[in-house]
Amino acid sequence: MIRLPDAEWRLRPGLRRIIDALGADGGAVKIVGGAVRDTLLGLPVTDVDLATPLRPDDVMRRLEGAGIKVIPTGIAHGTVTAVASGDRHEITTLRRDVETDGRRATVAFADEWRDDAARRDFTINALYADPATGAIDDYFGGLDDLQAGCVRFIGDAATRIAEDHLRILRFYRFAARFGRGELEPASHAAVVAARQSLKSLSRERIADELGKILALPDPRAIVGQMAADGIFAVLLPELDPDFARTLDRLCASEVAAGVPAVGHRRLAALLPADAAMAEQVSSRLRLSTRQRKYLAAVAAHRGDVARPIRQLAHAIGIDAARDVHLIGGDASAVKDLAGWAVPRLPLKGGDIVARGIAAGPDVARILKAVEAAWVAEDFPGAVRVAELVDQKIGRSSD
């Protein structure tokens, strides 16, 4: 029998307290999903989720009885969050689907582990481990698929996708993370056939999952596959025809500059250099105001790589300026932003009035001229700004 290898997270005192509370008096609890999968692959584990046949009220009673804080984060669906010794863990009662519509599911609590496993998406995510012995329960061949680098839907792929259309995008993300070689044929065919159903999902869910795909260390191959499969024709019809070359250049720049990957930078690279189009995409995906401004700024200034990066940062912000240069293939300029913050001009209109200029349009013109010179000289200090003011006042008087 394959067992879960030793791992630091298995010894955390908070997790042990939770497991002891749920396992007392005939209770049962197992580690499920990503923690099992990633530990078997030797990958870092961030979230450790638990499953149990105990009903939510019994889960809460046992945890509270052990002095463990419980948050009913999704209790209607059988999920609570336990906080013990600084650790947070989600605990979900075994479930089976009663009804699904592609966006949400009506569930009933179950008593059998296999029923709970059957409602999960991929075989590699339906692995359960005994927290004490490490013994792994694998109902659908997940261990073999994990070893083979095969991302495969549990059971009939079309049925799994019809239960939740977001699984189309999850298939591509998990294939990029854990897959090796060709995509599993039946699963791949099913996601391509169902791609139009993505239109029924909320824009927020699409944006979140797309962001996760783009934030992968190297998403180029899977992004290219998604484009070839017509996924972007449904989700992102604004995709730039030259996106592959731009994304290649960006990924190389990120490595050269030592900059971590982020999804919104890669999204900017997929779009044409068109601010109005970036606004359109942002609106449709319901991105935050900050993200909208960022995408529009990058799109509007994609051709500004010849402009000194600090001057550009003063105009559109550090993140957008850095990413304009990265997308343009100029990784070397990014070092000029290290530890630097956009300064504020040490001058106000009142300072100009104090020099004898009457309040009004002349003050605004001088202020603007001084700021332009200050930016062009790479943001000198107050002494130089005072000299610039005197120069501009002199020219204005002349």
C-alpha positions in Angstrom: 0.0 0.0 0.0 1.3 3.5 -0.9 1.5 5.7 2.1 1.9 9.5 2.5 5.6 10.3 3.1 6.7 12.2 6.2 6.2 15.9 5.8 6.6 18.9 8.2 2.9 19.8 8.0 1.8 16.5 9.3 3.4 17.3 12.6 1.9 20.7 13.2 0.4 20.9 16.7 -2.8 22.7 15.4 -3.5 20.0 12.9 -2.9 17.3 15.4 -5.4 18.9 17.9 -8.0 19.1 15.2 -7.5 15.5 14.1 -7.5 14.2 17.7 -10.8 16.0 18.4 -12.5 14.7 15.3 -11.1 11.2 15.6 -12.1 10.6 19.2 -15.0 8.3 20.2 -15.3 6.5 16.8 -15.0 9.6 14.7 -13.2 9.5 11.4 -11.2 12.1 9.5 -8.8 12.1 6.5 -6.5 14.4 4.7 -7.9 15.1 1.2 -7.0 16.6 -2.1 -4.1 19.0 -2.8 -2.1 18.3 0.4 -2.0 14.6 -0.5 -1.3 15.1 -4.1 1.5 17.7 -3.6 3.2 15.8 -0.8 3.4 12.7 -3.0 5.0 15.0 -5.7 7.4 16.5 -3.2 5.9 20.0 -3.7 5.3 22.6 -0.9 1.9 22.3 0.8 0.1 25.5 1.8 -3.5 24.3 2.5 -4.4 21.1 4.3 -8.0 20.2 3.9 -9.9 17.5 5.9 -12.9 15.4 5.2 -15.1 13.5 7.6 -18.4 11.6 7.6 -19.3 13.5 10.8 -22.1 16.0 10.3 -21.3 19.7 10.6 -23.0 20.2 14.0 -21.0 17.2 15.4 -17.8 18.6 13.9 -18.4 22.0 15.6 -19.4 20.3 18.9 -16.2 18.2 19.0 -13.9 21.1 18.0 -15.4 23.6 20.5 -15.3 20.9 23.2 -11.5 20.7 22.5 -11.1 24.4 22.8 -10.7 24.9 19.1 -12.1 28.0 17.4 -14.6 27.2 14.7 -15.8 29.4 11.9 -18.9 28.3 9.9 -17.5 29.4 6.6 -19.7 27.3 4.4 -21.8 25.3 6.9 -24.7 25.0 4.5 -22.5 22.9 2.3 -20.9 21.1 5.2 -17.7 23.2 5.5 -16.3 24.8 8.6 -12.9 26.3 9.3 -11.0 25.3 12.4 -8.3 27.5 14.0 -5.9 25.8 16.3 -2.5 26.8 17.5 -2.3 29.4 14.7 -3.2 26.9 12.0 -6.4 27.2 9.9 -7.9 24.1 8.2 -11.1 23.6 6.3 -13.2 20.5 7.3 -15.9 19.3 5.1 -18.5 16.6 5.7 -18.6 13.9 3.0 -21.0 14.9 0.2 -22.7 13.7 -2.9 -24.3 15.9 -5.6 -28.1 15.9 -5.8 -28.5 18.5 -8.5 -26.1 20.6 -10.6 -26.6 23.3 -13.2 -23.0 24.0 -14.3 -22.5 26.9 -11.9 -23.5 25.5 -8.5 -24.5 22.3 -6.9 -27.1 21.1 -4.5 -25.5 18.5 -2.2 -26.5 16.0 0.4 -24.3 14.7 3.1 -22.9 11.2 2.5 -21.5 8.4 4.6 -19.2 6.7 2.1 -15.8 8.0 1.1 -16.2 6.8 -2.4 -19.4 8.9 -2.9 -17.4 12.0 -1.8 -14.5 11.1 -4.2 -16.9 10.6 -7.1 -18.1 14.2 -7.0 -14.6 15.6 -7.3 -13.1 16.8 -10.6 -9.9 15.0 -11.4 -8.5 11.6 -10.3 -5.4 13.2 -8.9 -7.5 15.4 -6.6 -9.6 12.5 -5.2 -6.9 11.0 -2.9 -7.5 10.6 0.8 -4.9 9.9 3.4 -5.2 8.5 7.0 -3.6 11.2 9.2 -2.1 8.7 11.5 -0.8 5.9 9.2 -0.5 7.9 6.0 -2.4 5.1 4.2 -3.9 6.4 0.9 -7.3 5.6 -0.4 -7.5 6.0 -4.2 -10.9 5.2 -5.7 -10.4 6.2 -9.4 -6.7 5.6 -10.3 -5.4 8.9 -9.2 -2.1 7.5 -8.0 -1.3 6.0 -11.4 -2.4 9.2 -13.2 -0.2 11.3 -10.8 2.8 9.1 -11.6 2.1 9.3 -15.3 1.5 13.0 -15.3 -2.0 12.5 -16.6 -4.8 14.9 -15.7 -8.1 13.0 -16.2 -11.7 13.7 -15.2 -13.3 11.2 -12.8 -15.8 9.1 -14.7 -17.4 10.7 -17.7 -15.7 14.0 -18.6 -18.7 15.6 -20.2 -20.8 14.9 -17.1 -18.1 16.3 -14.8 -18.0 19.5 -16.9 -21.8 19.8 -17.0 -21.7 19.8 -13.2 -19.4 22.9 -13.1 -18.3 24.6 -16.3 -15.3 26.2 -14.6 -13.8 22.7 -14.7 -12.9 23.5 -18.3 -10.4 26.1 -17.2 -9.3 24.0 -14.2 -8.4 21.2 -16.6 -6.0 23.5 -18.5 -4.5 24.8 -15.2 -4.0 21.4 -13.7 -2.6 20.0 -17.0 -0.1 22.8 -17.0 0.9 22.2 -13.4 0.9 18.4 -13.2 0.6 17.1 -16.8 3.4 15.6 -18.9 3.2 14.9 -22.6 -0.1 15.0 -24.5 -3.3 16.0 -22.8 -5.6 13.1 -21.9 -7.6 12.6 -25.0 -11.1 12.1 -23.6 -10.8 14.9 -21.1 -9.3 17.2 -23.7 -12.0 16.5 -26.3 -14.7 17.1 -23.7 -13.4 20.6 -22.6 -13.1 21.7 -26.3 -16.6 20.5 -27.0 -18.0 22.3 -24.0 -16.2 25.6 -24.4 -19.2 27.7 -25.2 -20.7 26.8 -21.8 -18.0 29.1 -20.3 -20.3 31.9 -21.2 -22.7 30.9 -18.4 -20.2 31.4 -15.7 -19.8 34.6 -13.7 -17.2 36.9 -15.0 -15.5 37.0 -11.6 -15.0 33.2 -11.6 -13.6 33.3 -15.1 -11.2 36.2 -14.2 -10.0 34.4 -11.1 -9.3 31.1 -12.8 -7.7 32.8 -15.9 -5.5 34.8 -13.5 -4.3 31.5 -11.9 -3.4 30.0 -15.3 -1.5 33.1 -16.4 0.3 33.3 -13.0 1.8 29.8 -13.5 5.6 29.9 -13.7 5.5 29.3 -17.5 2.0 29.3 -19.0 3.1 29.6 -22.6 2.4 26.1 -23.8 -1.0 25.9 -22.1 -2.0 29.4 -23.3 -1.1 28.4 -26.8 -3.1 25.2 -26.4 -6.1 27.2 -25.1 -5.9 29.5 -28.1 -5.7 26.6 -30.5 -8.7 25.0 -28.8 -10.9 28.1 -29.2 -11.1 28.8 -25.5 -9.9 32.4 -25.9 -12.4 32.9 -28.8 -15.0 32.5 -26.1 -13.3 34.2 -23.1 -11.0 36.7 -24.7 -11.8 37.5 -28.3 -9.6 40.5 -28.0 -6.5 38.2 -27.9 -3.7 39.8 -29.9 -2.7 37.8 -32.9 0.9 38.1 -31.9 0.3 37.1 -28.3 2.7 34.1 -28.4 5.7 36.2 -29.3 4.8 38.8 -26.8 4.4 36.3 -24.0 7.7 34.6 -25.0 9.4 38.0 -24.7 7.7 38.8 -21.4 8.6 35.4 -19.8 12.3 35.9 -20.8 12.3 39.4 -19.4 10.8 38.3 -16.1 13.5 35.6 -15.7 16.3 38.1 -16.6 15.0 40.7 -14.2 14.3 38.2 -11.4 10.6 39.4 -11.3 8.0 37.0 -10.0 5.1 36.1 -12.3 1.8 37.7 -11.9 -1.4 37.1 -13.8 -2.4 40.6 -14.7 1.0 41.3 -16.3 0.6 38.2 -18.5 -3.0 39.3 -19.3 -1.7 42.7 -20.4 0.8 40.9 -22.7 -2.1 38.9 -24.4 -4.0 42.1 -25.3 -3.3 44.5 -28.2 -1.7 47.9 -27.4 -5.1 49.5 -27.2 -6.3 51.3 -24.0 -10.0 51.3 -25.0 -9.8 47.5 -25.6 -8.1 47.0 -22.3 -10.9 48.9 -20.6 -13.4 46.7 -22.5 -11.8 43.5 -21.2 -11.5 44.9 -17.7 -15.2 45.8 -17.6 -16.3 42.4 -19.0 -14.2 40.5 -16.5 -15.3 42.8 -13.7 -11.7 43.6 -12.7 -11.0 46.0 -9.8 -10.6 49.7 -10.4 -6.9 49.3 -9.8 -6.6 46.5 -12.3 -8.5 48.4 -14.9 -6.3 51.5 -14.6 -3.2 49.3 -14.7 -4.3 47.4 -17.9 -5.3 50.7 -19.6 -2.0 52.3 -18.7 0.1 49.4 -20.0 -1.9 49.2 -23.2 -1.6 53.0 -23.8 2.1 53.1 -23.2 3.3 49.8 -24.7 5.4 51.8 -27.2 7.1 53.9 -24.5 10.1 51.6 -23.9 12.5 54.2 -25.1 11.3 56.6 -22.4 13.3 56.5 -19.1 11.6 54.1 -16.9 11.4 56.5 -13.9 9.8 59.2 -16.0 7.2 56.6 -17.2 6.6 55.5 -13.6 5.9 59.1 -12.6 3.3 59.2 -15.3 1.6 55.8 -14.9 2.8 54.2 -11.7 5.7 51.9 -10.9 4.0 48.6 -11.6 2.7 49.7 -15.0 6.0 51.3 -16.0 8.0 48.2 -15.0 5.6 46.0 -16.9 5.7 48.1 -20.1 9.4 47.6 -20.1 9.2 43.9 -19.3 6.6 43.3 -22.0 8.8 45.3 -24.4 11.8 43.0 -23.6 13.8 45.6 -21.7 14.6 43.8 -18.5 17.7 45.9 -17.7 15.7 49.1 -17.1 13.8 47.5 -14.2 16.8 47.8 -11.9 16.3 51.5 -11.9 13.1 51.1 -10.0 14.6 48.9 -7.2 13.9 50.5 -3.9 12.6 53.6 -5.5 9.3 55.3 -4.9 7.7 57.9 -7.1 8.6 61.2 -5.4 6.4 64.2 -5.0 7.4 67.5 -6.4 8.6 69.6 -3.4 6.7 72.7 -4.6 3.2 74.0 -4.3 1.4 76.9 -5.9 1.7 78.9 -2.8 5.5 78.8 -3.0 5.2 80.5 -6.4 2.8 83.1 -5.2 5.2 83.8 -2.3 7.8 84.8 -5.0 5.5 87.5 -6.2 3.5 85.8 -8.9 -0.2 86.7 -8.7 -2.5 83.7 -8.1 -4.0 82.6 -11.3 -3.1 80.8 -14.6 0.5 82.0 -14.5 1.1 80.0 -11.3 -0.3 76.9 -12.9 1.8 77.3 -16.0 5.0 77.8 -13.9 4.2 74.9 -11.7 3.6 72.6 -14.8 6.9 73.8 -16.4 8.9 73.3 -13.2 7.5 69.8 -12.8 8.3 68.9 -16.4 11.9 70.0 -15.9 12.1 68.3 -12.5 11.0 65.0 -14.1 13.4 65.4 -17.1 16.3 65.9 -14.6 15.4 62.7 -12.7 13.7 64.3 -9.7 16.3 66.5 -8.1 15.9 67.8 -4.6 14.4 71.0 -3.2 17.5 73.2 -3.9 17.4 72.4 -7.6 13.6 72.8 -7.7 14.0 76.3 -6.2 16.5 77.1 -9.0 14.0 75.8 -11.6 11.3 78.0 -10.1 13.5 81.1 -10.4 14.3 80.2 -14.0 10.7 79.7 -14.9 9.6 82.9 -13.1 12.4 84.8 -14.9 11.3 83.5 -18.3 7.7 84.2 -17.4 8.5 87.8 -16.5 10.6 88.3 -19.6 
